[in-house]
Amino acid sequence: MAHSQEQVQEKEPGKNMLWGGRFTGGMDPLMNTFNASLPYDRILYAQDIAGSIAFARANKNRGILTSDEFEKIEEGFEKVKKEWEDNTFEAKEADEDIHTANERRLCEIIGNEVGGKLHTGRSRNEQIATDMRLWLRHELRKIDKYLVDLLRVMTSRAEIEIELLMPGYTHLQRAQPVRWSHWLLSYGMAFAADLQRLRETIKRVNRSPLGCGALSGNPFGIDREAMAKELGFEGLMWNSMAAVADRDFALESIQWSSFLMSHVSRLAEDLIIHSTAEFGYVKLSDAYSTGSSLMPQKHNPDSLELLRGKSGRVFGQACGLQMSIKSTPSTYNKDLQESVEPMIDCVKTVGMSVQILTGVVSTMKLQKQKMLDALSPDMLAIELAEFLVRKGVPFRETHHISGRIVALAESEGMPMDELSVQQIQSVDERFDDDVIKCFNYERSVEMRSAKGGTSKASVLEQIAVLKDLLDSKDAKLDDWGEQLTDENSDFS
């Protein structure tokens, strides 16, 4: 049956509603549910209490509260916080959000005469923005640690297993031999860039809106910088109207998450393919795999498939929040309540995803012989072209020549490395006996010795770059290159 006007309550709003004085009629019960955010913003209880104590302290310092009143508020909030921590906090029907719930319970503990002064000069508009920033800062710093753990695992495996060769792919077709470590570090570098972007994002998250009021600022000369310092913020939001309206910090964090999860998804896809019987390069640990309810032989990479799927969830949250806030007029609008749930869910999804990926990468076993068996002589065709380049033949000509040798091997029905020197010379007489050296996978990877390449020395340099980033909060991926650049160098 459709919801009817008759169901609207005619009683007054709950006394602990922070806005109830203006209203004489009750709210539609469905509207109460539609409006309430406590079911999900309760997770912000500790941040809301910390912000309230900092605000009360600042009001005490301005003479709005006495020292005794402040002590009662602080002690009362410690009891409220303990109830949340012990899961004994009892929410009431009129607790529409975490701010209302905390203040209502505080007043029950210390009385309305003192508790009723808590909100002096403060708006929930600044309160929720403060709570979100404090919570998000804490969670993003945890993700920072998870990413560092992942990168340490990747650099460790890359260093230990640096001798292993495998096919490198373009268009999902075998292309050239590479070191397995080089392939792994291709994702390591992407995650390292994500780590840098995360640290930059955290700096923008970590700015305080507390003390901005509903939109126009605080009328009691409150010390915003003191509150920001107490709460660990690195700076202030300098315009009160912007401060209460801003959800860029949440959107940017979710957009950052979409960057990260796109890399997570791509790595997951590679590992899913590499773990199939058709490839067989890696075998996932039982801890990150599941079986089939019907087929007992199955060893399914569910962890990786879920990571690939979770990326779509995060992309959707980024798009959804962007749409929710794109047309909001200036300062606070209720649309902004829709920023809380995607922020919370996104951060939890990303944090868990990085930890799962770390577990997968740290425990998977490499099928080394499978990788070596997948190497084929045709992947060395470029070596023949480069052999002649070193003799002064233009590359465009040598590329055509090496292609003719590939065709010759195919027409003879034999692998390219089984062609005789005479057969190769029949294509171009500038080849000599040393051409046989081209058919060596280890030689091929070692020839790629320029910085960033797949030679052993180049891969070890990449590992050093990543280790430098992990050892310093301020390290940057391009520092290494900058250190090698002399501003007086002549690059002509």
RAGIVEN-V338584 format. One record per backbone hydrogen bond with DSSP energy under -1.0 kcal/mol. NH is the residue of the N-H (numbers start at 0). CO is the residue of the C=O. Records with the same first field share a line. If there is no record, write none. Layout:
NH->CO ; CO
This chain:
6->3
7->4
16->13
19->16
22->19
31->27
32->28
33->29
34->30
35->31
36->95
37->95
39->36
40->36
41->37
42->39
43->40
44->41
47->43
48->44
49->45
50->46
51->47
52->48
53->49
54->50
55->51
56->52
57->53
58->54
59->55
60->56
62->59
63->58
69->65
70->66
71->67
72->68
73->69
74->70
75->71
76->72
77->73
78->74
79->75
80->76
81->77
82->78
83->79
84->80
85->81
86->83
87->82
88->82
94->91
95->93
100->96
101->97
102->98
103->99
104->100
105->101
106->102
107->103
108->104
109->105
110->106
114->110
115->111
116->113
117->114
119->116
121->118
126->122
127->123
128->124
129->125
130->126
131->127
132->128
133->129
134->130
135->131
136->132
137->133
138->134
139->135
140->136
141->137
142->138
143->139
144->140
145->141
146->142
147->143
148->144
149->145
150->146
151->147
152->148
153->149
154->150
155->151
156->152
157->153
158->154
159->155
160->156
163->160
165->177
167->175
169->172
172->169
174->167
177->165
179->163
182->178
183->179
184->180
185->181
187->183
188->184
190->186
191->187
192->188
193->189
194->190
195->191
196->192
197->193
198->194
199->195
200->196
201->197
202->198
203->199
204->200
205->201
206->204
207->234
211->208
216->211
223->221
226->222
227->223
228->224
229->225
230->226
231->228
232->227
233->205
236->207
242->238
243->239
244->240
245->241
250->246
251->247
252->248
253->249
254->250
255->251
256->252
257->253
258->254
259->255
260->256
261->257
262->258
263->259
264->260
265->261
266->262
267->263
268->264
269->265
270->266
271->267
272->268
273->269
274->270
275->272
279->275
280->273
281->273
282->364
287->284
288->285
289->299
297->294
299->289
301->299
302->287
304->300
305->301
306->302
307->303
308->304
309->305
310->306
312->308
313->309
314->310
315->311
316->312
317->313
318->314
319->315
320->316
321->317
322->318
323->319
324->320
325->321
327->324
335->332
336->333
337->334
338->335
339->336
342->338
343->339
344->340
345->341
346->342
347->343
348->344
349->345
350->346
351->347
352->348
353->349
354->350
355->351
356->352
357->353
358->354
359->355
360->356
361->357
362->358
363->359
364->282
366->280
367->365
370->366
371->367
372->368
373->369
374->371
378->375
379->376
380->377
382->379
384->380
385->381
386->382
387->383
388->384
389->385
390->387
391->388
392->387
397->393
398->394
399->395
400->396
401->397
402->398
403->399
404->400
405->401
406->402
407->403
408->404
409->405
410->406
411->407
413->408
417->414
418->415
423->419
424->420
425->421
426->423
427->423
430->427
434->431
435->432
436->433
437->434
438->435
439->437
443->439
444->440
445->441
446->442
448->446
452->449
454->447
458->454
459->455
460->456
461->457
462->458
463->459
464->460
465->461
466->462
467->463
468->464
469->465
470->466
474->471
478->475
481->477
482->478
484->481
488->485
